[in-house]
Structures are given as structure tokens and as C-alpha cells.
């Protein structure tokens, strides 16, 4: 499991209204964090909630984001 003392590599989001016709703006809701594996071939993901759609987007963090 991830070490919570190390800054997460990525943030997990649920994107609401993503790709729906007539919807101009999607809402990005932060739902968790991800830490990259040492071998750079995977992630440990910790979600605080699971979106109803089951669609989760992982976005890499900038060095200054946590």
C-alpha cells in the first residue's frame, strides 16, 4: 500500500457531465490519490469515494501539487 507521507504522484477525479450532449462544462471532483510504483509500471490508488459511473480519471500532479 502507499506511504501516505510521500506526496502522491497523481490525483483521482470523477468527471461529471463528461461527454454529455448539450453540456459545455464538465465538473471535476477530486475523489482520491495515486502513488507511482518504484518501477514506474503501476500505481497504488486510494479512493475516498467511487463515482456512480465507475469512470475515474487519474491526472499526474505537478511537483508543487499534493
Secondary structure, 3 states (H helix, E strand, C coil): CCCCCCCCCEEEEEEECCCCCCCCCCEEEEEEEEEECCCCCCEEEEECCCCCCCCCEEEECCCCCC
